Amino acid sequence: MTQVIRSSAELRDKVAAWKRSGMLVGVVPTMGALHDGHMSLVREARKQSDRVIVTIFVNPMQFNNASDLEKYPRDEAHDLAMLEAEGVDVLFAPGVDEVYPDGFSTKISVAGVSEPLEGAFRPGHFDGVATVVAKLFGMTQAGRAFFGEKDWQQLQVVRRLVADLNIPVRIIGCPTIREADGLAMSSRNVRLTEAERAQAPALHAIMQAAAARMRAGVSVQGALLDAQAEILEAGFREVEYLDLRTAEGLRPAADLAEPARMLVAAWLGDVRLIDNIAV
């Protein structure tokens, strides 16, 4: 049975006992509303760790929009049932006061890799991510942490954070898990209407076609412009960004001279979808 812990002091005692027994501890940080994408991270953590902690904390510091925070889906009982089925050892589900107690006044900001793309459209978002991830690493004392590649920019921010601050945790990136029709699994997908859900897979299909054109010799800029128009034609109301960046460092990529990722954020109705693929 998965033990639910809400106190960082209680969790530290538990982890210290595991470590005294020579166990390797893995952590999967989440904001809940778990789905098969999260479970793929849990399964990888189980393979690579002796004990697994999943954290659920809807982090107010990383939301720019108060209504988005309010609407974020929450169902701890459902999440716990999923975690128990996967043999997770501990669900760490602290309250806001446990993570940000009275007087909390520290913010971690990762420059460079956090600034374009999501950083440009969601100011302060990655400060919130970096701060809470550093807190969770300190609270869990895990030796390995598992993140999905769906949030590619977030993964790069976390890697930079860990390297710069010498945090003794190994970051494991895990492949994006998709529905059968190609839509990247996301907790936000439940907010799509039936019609929007039918439209949503076009985002990934258009990106894949654009990547194929780039590999065939079409200019990066030309392929991106065509893809953006196609996304709007497919029923999306706005494309915030669609760009090709170096896989490491997220520098603008004018060609395919080094490994690259195509990243997108687009609005379908009232739901903001993000995705990325290797090119």
VOBA-1610 file (N, C-alpha, C; in pm, whole numbers, padded with zeros to 5 digits, always signed):
BEGIN
Met+00084-00119+00000Met+00000+00000+00000Met+00088+00125+00000Thr+00047+00224-00076Thr+00121+00350-00083Thr+00092+00433+00042Gln+00197+00474+00109Gln+00181+00558+00229Gln+00170+00703+00187Val+00072+00773+00240Val+00054+00916+00213Val+00122+00995+00324Ile+00216+01081+00286Ile+00288+01165+00381Ile+00269+01311+00341Arg+00241+01396+00439Arg+00220+01539+00410Arg+00324+01628+00478Ser+00402+01571+00567Ser+00502+01647+00641Ser+00641+01617+00589Ser+00719+01722+00561Ser+00855+01701+00512Ser+00943+01635+00618Ala+00917+01663+00746Ala+00996+01601+00853Ala+00972+01450+00856Glu+00845+01410+00843Glu+00813+01267+00841Glu+00876+01199+00719Leu+00873+01268+00606Leu+00931+01211+00485Leu+01082+01196+00499Arg+01148+01296+00555Arg+01293+01288+00574Arg+01332+01168+00659Asp+01254+01143+00766Asp+01282+01027+00852Asp+01268+00897+00774Lys+01164+00889+00693Lys+01141+00768+00613Lys+01256+00746+00515Val+01294+00852+00444Val+01400+00840+00343Val+01534+00809+00409Ala+01561+00870+00524Ala+01686+00844+00595Ala+01698+00696+00631Ala+01586+00636+00672Ala+01587+00493+00705Ala+01615+00408+00581Trp+01553+00446+00470Trp+01581+00373+00344Trp+01729+00383+00309Lys+01783+00502+00319Lys+01922+00521+00278Lys+02019+00448+00371Arg+01985+00440+00498Arg+02070+00364+00590Arg+02076+00216+00551Ser+01970+00171+00482Ser+01967+00032+00435Ser+02030+00017+00297Gly+02088+00127+00246Gly+02155+00121+00116Gly+02063+00132-00003Met+01943+00181+00017Met+01845+00188-00092Met+01861+00318-00173Leu+01838+00306-00304Leu+01837+00421-00394Leu+01693+00471-00406Val+01675+00599-00384Val+01541+00658-00382Val+01518+00738-00510Gly+01405+00712-00576Gly+01366+00788-00694Gly+01242+00870-00666Val+01231+00985-00732Val+01114+01071-00713Val+01057+01110-00849Val+00924+01115-00854Val+00852+01164-00972Val+00770+01284-00927Pro+00816+01406-00956Pro+00739+01525-00916Pro+00621+01546-01011Thr+00501+01568-00956Thr+00382+01592-01038Thr+00295+01698-00972Met+00194+01742-01048Met+00091+01828-00990Met-00041+01752-00981Gly-00035+01619-00985Gly-00156+01540-00973Gly-00231+01530-01105Ala-00362+01496-01096Ala-00443+01468-01215Ala-00368+01367-01303Leu-00328+01257-01240Leu-00236+01163-01303Leu-00301+01087-01419His-00218+01054-01516His-00261+00978-01634His-00149+00883-01673Asp-00167+00814-01786Asp-00070+00711-01825Asp+00069+00769-01852Gly+00075+00896-01890Gly+00206+00959-01908Gly+00283+00962-01777His+00214+01001-01670His+00279+00999-01538His+00318+00857-01498Met+00229+00762-01530Met+00258+00624-01489Met+00381+00570-01561Ser+00407+00619-01681Ser+00529+00576-01751Ser+00653+00623-01676Leu+00645+00742-01615Leu+00755+00791-01532Leu+00770+00706-01407Val+00657+00670-01348Val+00658+00587-01227Val+00722+00452-01257Arg+00685+00394-01371Arg+00741+00261-01406Arg+00891+00269-01429Glu+00937+00377-01490Glu+01080+00393-01510Glu+01150+00412-01375Ala+01087+00487-01287Ala+01143+00506-01154Ala+01152+00374-01079Arg+01050+00290-01094Arg+01053+00159-01029Arg+01169+00074-01081Lys+01195+00084-01211Lys+01305+00006-01269Lys+01440+00050-01216Gln+01455+00180-01193Gln+01586+00236-01161Gln+01607+00268-01013Ser+01508+00239-00929Ser+01517+00278-00788Ser+01468+00164-00699Asp+01517+00165-00576Asp+01469+00069-00477Asp+01340+00115-00411Arg+01325+00243-00395Arg+01204+00301-00338Arg+01163+00421-00423Val+01031+00439-00439Val+00980+00546-00525Val+00884+00635-00448Ile+00910+00765-00459Ile+00821+00868-00405Ile+00759+00941-00524Val+00628+00960-00521Val+00562+01051-00616Val+00513+01170-00536Thr+00545+01289-00583Thr+00496+01409-00516Thr+00378+01466-00594Ile+00279+01512-00521Ile+00166+01584-00580Ile+00156+01718-00509Phe+00181+01823-00584Phe+00171+01958-00530Phe+00137+02053-00643Val+00019+02111-00639Val-00020+02210-00739Val+00043+02342-00695Asn+00149+02377-00764Asn+00238+02484-00721Asn+00186+02622-00761Pro+00137+02700-00667Pro+00082+02832-00705Pro+00186+02925-00765Met+00314+02904-00734Met+00418+02995-00784Met+00437+02987-00935Gln+00393+02878-00999Gln+00420+02865-01142Gln+00299+02894-01230Phe+00192+02944-01169Phe+00073+02983-01245Phe+00070+03134-01261Asn+00057+03179-01386Asn+00046+03323-01412Asn-00098+03370-01395Asn-00191+03276-01414Asn-00332+03310-01418Asn-00403+03242-01300Ala-00466+03323-01214Ala-00531+03268-01094Ala-00643+03173-01131Ser-00714+03202-01241Ser-00824+03115-01279Ser-00772+02981-01332Asp-00654+02981-01394Asp-00592+02856-01440Asp-00555+02768-01321Leu-00504+02831-01216Leu-00473+02758-01093Leu-00600+02698-01032Glu-00706+02777-01032Glu-00832+02731-00973Glu-00892+02615-01053Lys-00877+02622-01187Lys-00938+02519-01272Lys-00853+02392-01283Tyr-00729+02397-01234Tyr-00642+02280-01251Tyr-00706+02159-01185Pro-00719+02047-01258Pro-00792+01931-01203Pro-00721+01871-01082Arg-00801+01831-00984Arg-00748+01770-00862Arg-00837+01652-00823Asp-00776+01537-00801Asp-00850+01418-00757Asp-00751+01324-00689Glu-00720+01355-00563Glu-00616+01279-00493Glu-00653+01132-00476Ala-00781+01103-00451Ala-00821+00963-00431Ala-00795+00881-00558His-00829+00938-00672His-00803+00871-00801His-00654+00854-00823Asp-00578+00960-00795Asp-00433+00955-00812Asp-00371+00847-00723Leu-00416+00841-00599Leu-00361+00744-00505Leu-00388+00601-00551Ala-00507+00578-00604Ala-00540+00444-00654Ala-00446+00403-00769Met-00416+00499-00857Met-00324+00470-00967Met-00184+00438-00914Leu-00140+00513-00815Leu-00006+00493-00760Leu+00004+00360-00686Glu-00102+00323-00613Glu-00101+00194-00544Glu-00094+00079-00643Ala-00161+00093-00756Ala-00158-00012-00859Ala-00019-00031-00917Glu+00062+00075-00912Glu+00198+00068-00967Glu+00303+00038-00860Gly+00259+00019-00735Gly+00352-00017-00630Gly+00439+00097-00580Val+00389+00220-00589Val+00464+00336-00538Val+00471+00328-00386Asp+00585+00359-00331Asp+00604+00346-00186Asp+00542+00459-00108Val+00562+00583-00155Val+00512+00700-00082Val+00453+00802-00178Leu+00335+00852-00143Leu+00281+00972-00205Leu+00307+01087-00108Phe+00390+01181-00151Phe+00416+01301-00072Phe+00327+01411-00125Ala+00227+01451-00043Ala+00129+01549-00087Ala+00121+01662+00017Pro+00220+01749+00017Pro+00222+01857+00117Pro+00122+01967+00084Gly+00079+02038+00185Gly-00002+02156+00163Gly+00085+02275+00128Val+00020+02383+00086Val+00095+02503+00048Val+00177+02555+00165Asp+00123+02549+00286Asp+00195+02600+00403Asp+00318+02516+00437Glu+00318+02390+00397Glu+00434+02305+00421Glu+00549+02340+00325Val+00513+02371+00201Val+00614+02404+00100Val+00657+02550+00112Tyr+00563+02638+00134Tyr+00591+02781+00146Tyr+00540+02832+00281Pro+00612+02801+00388Pro+00564+02843+00520Pro+00568+02995+00536Asp+00504+03041+00640Asp+00499+03184+00668Asp+00640+03242+00672Gly+00661+03349+00598Gly+00792+03412+00592Gly+00878+03366+00476Phe+00830+03268+00400Phe+00909+03219+00286Phe+00937+03335+00190Ser+01065+03353+00154Ser+01100+03471+00073Ser+01208+03443-00030Thr+01229+03317-00066Thr+01335+03281-00161Thr+01275+03243-00296Lys+01340+03288-00401Lys+01299+03252-00537Lys+01422+03214-00616Ile+01413+03105-00690Ile+01525+03062-00774Ile+01492+03095-00919Ser+01584+03161-00986Ser+01565+03200-01126Ser+01679+03142-01209Val+01644+03066-01311Val+01742+03007-01402Val+01741+03089-01531Ala+01849+03158-01558Ala+01856+03243-01678Ala+01880+03158-01802Gly+01875+03223-01918Gly+01911+03156-02042Gly+01804+03063-02093Val+01814+02936-02056Val+01727+02834-02112Val+01580+02855-02075Ser+01552+02932-01969Ser+01414+02955-01926Ser+01349+03073-01998Glu+01426+03150-02072Glu+01376+03280-02119Glu+01290+03277-02245Pro+01322+03195-02347Pro+01237+03196-02467Pro+01111+03111-02447Leu+01029+03102-02553Leu+00918+03007-02557Leu+00824+03024-02438Glu+00813+02926-02351Glu+00725+02937-02234Glu+00762+03058-02149Gly+00891+03081-02134Gly+00936+03193-02051Gly+00887+03327-02102Ala+00879+03342-02234Ala+00835+03468-02292Ala+00685+03489-02274Phe+00607+03380-02279Phe+00462+03392-02271Phe+00409+03375-02128Arg+00491+03319-02040Arg+00447+03297-01902Arg+00554+03350-01806Pro+00566+03483-01797Pro+00672+03542-01714Pro+00665+03490-01570Gly+00780+03450-01519Gly+00787+03401-01381Gly+00754+03255-01365His+00701+03192-01470His+00661+03052-01460His+00777+02962-01418Phe+00891+02977-01486Phe+01003+02888-01456Phe+01072+02924-01325Asp+01054+03047-01276Asp+01101+03077-01141Asp+01024+02990-01041Gly+00894+02979-01065Gly+00812+02894-00979Gly+00849+02748-00988Val+00876+02703-01112Val+00916+02564-01132Val+01049+02536-01063Ala+01149+02622-01087Ala+01282+02600-01031Ala+01277+02602-00878Thr+01198+02694-00823Thr+01191+02705-00677Thr+01128+02581-00616Val+01015+02537-00671Val+00947+02421-00611Val+01025+02293-00634Val+01090+02280-00749Val+01169+02158-00774Val+01286+02151-00676Ala+01353+02264-00655Ala+01462+02265-00556Ala+01411+02229-00418Lys+01292+02282-00382Lys+01232+02248-00254Lys+01202+02098-00245Leu+01144+02042-00350Leu+01106+01900-00349Leu+01229+01810-00344Phe+01336+01850-00412Phe+01459+01772-00404Phe+01512+01773-00261Gly+01505+01888-00197Gly+01552+01897-00059Gly+01464+01818+00037Met+01333+01819+00012Met+01240+01749+00100Met+01249+01597+00083Thr+01264+01551-00042Thr+01263+01407-00067Thr+01401+01343-00055Gln+01507+01421-00075Gln+01644+01369-00069Gln+01663+01252-00167Ala+01593+01256-00279Ala+01602+01146-00377Ala+01734+01151-00453Gly+01778+01036-00499Gly+01901+01028-00578Gly+01875+01039-00727Arg+01750+01010-00769Arg+01713+01021-00909Arg+01575+01084-00918Ala+01555+01166-01022Ala+01427+01231-01043Ala+01387+01212-01189Phe+01259+01185-01211Phe+01210+01145-01343Phe+01111+01249-01394Phe+01142+01303-01512Phe+01060+01408-01576Phe+01026+01367-01718Gly+00908+01406-01764Gly+00867+01375-01901Gly+00926+01472-02002Glu+00959+01419-02119Glu+01011+01504-02226Glu+00902+01590-02290Lys+00776+01565-02258Lys+00670+01650-02313Lys+00694+01796-02275Asp+00739+01818-02152Asp+00776+01953-02109Asp+00927+01968-02128Trp+00969+01975-02255Trp+01112+01973-02287Trp+01186+02091-02225Gln+01127+02209-02235Gln+01194+02326-02180Gln+01207+02314-02029Gln+01103+02266-01963Gln+01111+02246-01819Gln+01223+02148-01784Leu+01235+02042-01862Leu+01342+01944-01838Leu+01479+02009-01847Gln+01498+02098-01945Gln+01626+02167-01959Gln+01651+02263-01843Val+01545+02329-01797Val+01558+02420-01682Val+01600+02342-01558Val+01537+02227-01536Val+01570+02146-01418Val+01714+02095-01426Arg+01757+02052-01543Arg+01895+02005-01559Arg+01995+02118-01531Arg+01964+02237-01580Arg+02052+02351-01556Arg+02057+02385-01407Leu+01941+02383-01343Leu+01930+02410-01200Leu+02017+02314-01119Val+02004+02186-01148Val+02078+02083-01074Val+02228+02097-01096Ala+02268+02125-01221Ala+02410+02141-01250Ala+02467+02265-01182Asp+02394+02376-01190Asp+02446+02502-01136Asp+02455+02502-00983Leu+02361+02435-00917Leu+02357+02437-00772Leu+02414+02311-00708Asn+02475+02224-00792Asn+02538+02103-00740Asn+02443+02020-00654Ile+02318+02010-00699Ile+02220+01929-00626Ile+02246+01782-00660Pro+02264+01698-00559Pro+02304+01560-00585Pro+02189+01469-00625Val+02131+01497-00741Val+02023+01415-00794Val+02046+01399-00944Arg+02023+01280-00995Arg+02038+01253-01138Arg+01902+01272-01204Ile+01898+01356-01308Ile+01773+01385-01378Ile+01757+01289-01496Ile+01645+01217-01497Ile+01615+01119-01602Ile+01499+01173-01685Gly+01523+01198-01814Gly+01417+01239-01905Gly+01352+01117-01967Cys+01219+01114-01970Cys+01145+00998-02021Cys+01057+01041-02139Pro+01044+00954-02241Pro+00973+00992-02364Pro+00828+01034-02340Thr+00781+01125-02425Thr+00642+01168-02422Thr+00550+01049-02452Ile+00445+01036-02375Ile+00346+00931-02398Ile+00227+00994-02468Arg+00182+00929-02575Arg+00075+00985-02658Arg-00047+00893-02663Glu-00159+00955-02688Glu-00279+00877-02718Glu-00260+00807-02853Ala-00348+00715-02885Ala-00335+00640-03010Ala-00337+00733-03131Asp-00405+00847-03121Asp-00414+00939-03234Asp-00302+01044-03234Gly-00206+01031-03142Gly-00089+01120-03144Gly-00092+01233-03046Leu-00206+01262-02985Leu-00212+01373-02890Leu-00128+01340-02767Ala-00040+01432-02730Ala+00042+01413-02610Ala-00047+01412-02487Met-00027+01312-02400Met-00108+01304-02278Met-00078+01424-02189Ser-00183+01482-02134Ser-00171+01598-02048Ser-00291+01604-01956Ser-00269+01653-01835Ser-00380+01669-01741Ser-00483+01769-01793Arg-00441+01858-01880Arg-00532+01959-01933Arg-00626+01905-02041Asn-00595+01787-02095Asn-00678+01733-02203Asn-00822+01708-02160Val-00843+01686-02031Val-00980+01660-01983Val-01069+01782-02000Arg-01008+01898-02019Arg-01087+02022-02034Arg-01129+02047-02178Leu-01081+01965-02272Leu-01122+01979-02411Leu-01266+01931-02430Thr-01343+02003-02512Thr-01475+01953-02548Thr-01459+01834-02643Glu-01568+01765-02668Glu-01561+01649-02758Glu-01511+01691-02896Ala-01560+01804-02946Ala-01517+01852-03078Ala-01370+01892-03076Glu-01328+01960-02970Glu-01187+02001-02959Glu-01095+01880-02947Arg-01141+01779-02874Arg-01058+01658-02860Arg-01037+01593-02995Ala-01137+01600-03082Ala-01123+01543-03216Ala-01025+01625-03302Gln-01016+01755-03275Gln-00925+01842-03351Gln-00781+01835-03300Ala-00765+01811-03171Ala-00636+01826-03105Ala-00521+01745-03167Pro-00543+01622-03215Pro-00429+01545-03269Pro-00364+01609-03392Ala-00433+01704-03455Ala-00375+01770-03572Ala-00244+01841-03536Leu-00232+01884-03412Leu-00112+01958-03371Leu+00014+01872-03392His+00011+01751-03341His+00126+01662-03355His+00147+01621-03500Ala+00039+01593-03572Ala+00051+01552-03712Ala+00115+01661-03797Ile+00075+01786-03774Ile+00130+01899-03850Ile+00278+01917-03817Met+00313+01901-03691Met+00454+01913-03652Met+00539+01803-03719Gln+00488+01683-03720Gln+00562+01573-03783Gln+00582+01599-03932Ala+00478+01652-03998Ala+00490+01682-04141Ala+00591+01794-04164Ala+00593+01895-04078Ala+00689+02005-04090Ala+00831+01953-04070Ala+00850+01864-03974Ala+00983+01806-03950Ala+01030+01728-04072Ala+00937+01654-04134Ala+00973+01577-04253Ala+01015+01670-04366Arg+00946+01784-04380Arg+00984+01880-04484Arg+01122+01938-04458Met+01151+01968-04332Met+01285+02018-04298Met+01392+01916-04333Arg+01367+01792-04299Arg+01466+01687-04329Arg+01482+01666-04479Ala+01378+01702-04554Ala+01383+01688-04700Ala+01448+01807-04768Gly+01485+01909-04688Gly+01558+02021-04745Gly+01483+02152-04750Val+01354+02154-04709Val+01281+02280-04703Val+01341+02365-04591Ser+01346+02496-04610Ser+01405+02583-04509Ser+01326+02573-04379Val+01396+02588-04269Val+01331+02583-04138Val+01222+02688-04128Gln+01253+02811-04167Gln+01156+02918-04154Gln+01033+02892-04241Gly+01055+02844-04363Gly+00942+02816-04452Gly+00853+02706-04397Ala+00914+02599-04345Ala+00837+02489-04290Ala+00758+02532-04167Leu+00817+02618-04084Leu+00749+02665-03964Leu+00631+02756-03998Leu+00649+02843-04096Leu+00540+02933-04136Leu+00423+02854-04193Asp+00453+02755-04276Asp+00346+02671-04333Asp+00274+02594-04222Ala+00350+02541-04128Ala+00290+02463-04019Ala+00202+02550-03931Gln+00245+02673-03905Gln+00163+02761-03822Gln+00029+02788-03889Ala+00032+02813-04018Ala-00094+02837-04091Ala-00183+02713-04086Glu-00122+02595-04098Glu-00199+02470-04095Glu-00262+02446-03958Ile-00193+02484-03853Ile-00248+02467-03718Ile-00373+02553-03701Leu-00367+02676-03750Leu-00483+02765-03741Leu-00597+02712-03828Glu-00564+02661-03945Glu-00667+02604-04033Glu-00733+02481-03971Ala-00660+02412-03883Ala-00713+02291-03820Ala-00808+02322-03705Gly-00827+02451-03674Gly-00924+02489-03572Gly-00868+02549-03446Phe-00736+02558-03435Phe-00675+02623-03319Phe-00695+02774-03332Arg-00722+02840-03221Arg-00753+02983-03230Arg-00630+03072-03224Glu-00519+03019-03171Glu-00398+03100-03161Glu-00277+03009-03148Val-00168+03047-03217Val-00040+02980-03198Val+00051+03079-03126Glu+00086+03050-03003Glu+00173+03142-02928Glu+00315+03134-02981Tyr+00363+03013-03000Tyr+00494+02995-03062Tyr+00501+02860-03130Leu+00577+02856-03235Leu+00614+02732-03305Leu+00755+02758-03353Asp+00852+02686-03296Asp+00990+02722-03323Asp+01078+02598-03324Leu+01193+02611-03389Leu+01294+02506-03388Leu+01411+02557-03305Arg+01451+02476-03206Arg+01558+02514-03114Arg+01656+02399-03100Thr+01779+02431-03065Thr+01875+02325-03037Thr+01822+02245-02917Ala+01840+02114-02923Ala+01786+02029-02817Ala+01847+02064-02682Glu+01976+02093-02680Glu+02042+02136-02558Glu+02066+02287-02566Gly+02023+02358-02465Gly+02043+02502-02461Gly+01931+02583-02521Leu+01847+02521-02607Leu+01732+02587-02668Leu+01770+02716-02741Arg+01883+02712-02812Arg+01920+02825-02896Arg+01844+02816-03029Pro+01814+02930-03093Pro+01745+02925-03223Pro+01823+02839-03322Ala+01754+02753-03395Ala+01817+02663-03492Ala+01770+02701-03632Ala+01862+02747-03713Ala+01829+02786-03851Ala+01837+02667-03946Asp+01898+02558-03899Asp+01911+02438-03982Asp+01920+02317-03890Leu+01949+02201-03950Leu+01955+02077-03873Leu+02098+02031-03849Ala+02188+02128-03834Ala+02330+02095-03817Ala+02358+02025-03685Glu+02273+02045-03585Glu+02287+01974-03458Glu+02149+01929-03412Pro+02142+01835-03316Pro+02011+01786-03271Pro+01918+01901-03232Ala+01794+01893-03278Ala+01700+02003-03258Ala+01566+01950-03211Arg+01488+02040-03150Arg+01351+02011-03110Arg+01260+02118-03167Met+01146+02075-03219Met+01041+02167-03258Met+00944+02176-03141Leu+00916+02298-03096Leu+00831+02319-02980Leu+00715+02410-03016Val+00599+02383-02957Val+00478+02458-02989Val+00394+02481-02865Ala+00325+02595-02866Ala+00216+02620-02770Ala+00103+02682-02850Ala-00016+02624-02839Ala-00130+02671-02917Ala-00257+02655-02836Trp-00350+02746-02860Trp-00478+02745-02789Trp-00584+02676-02875Leu-00652+02581-02814Leu-00768+02515-02877Leu-00886+02544-02785Gly-00973+02633-02828Gly-01077+02681-02738Gly-01013+02751-02619Asp-01047+02706-02499Asp-00993+02768-02377Asp-00880+02686-02317Val-00825+02593-02394Val-00720+02505-02341Val-00590+02531-02417Arg-00486+02553-02342Arg-00354+02576-02400Arg-00277+02444-02404Leu-00241+02402-02525Leu-00170+02276-02545Leu-00025+02305-02582Ile+00067+02228-02525Ile+00207+02236-02565Ile+00252+02098-02613Asp+00354+02099-02700Asp+00409+01973-02748Asp+00548+02002-02802Asn+00624+01896-02824Asn+00754+01911-02888Asn+00795+01777-02946Ile+00877+01781-03050Ile+00928+01659-03113Ile+01074+01679-03150Ala+01146+01570-03158Ala+01282+01575-03210Ala+01277+01591-03360Val+01372+01667-03415Val+01381+01685-03561Val+01519+01642-03605
//
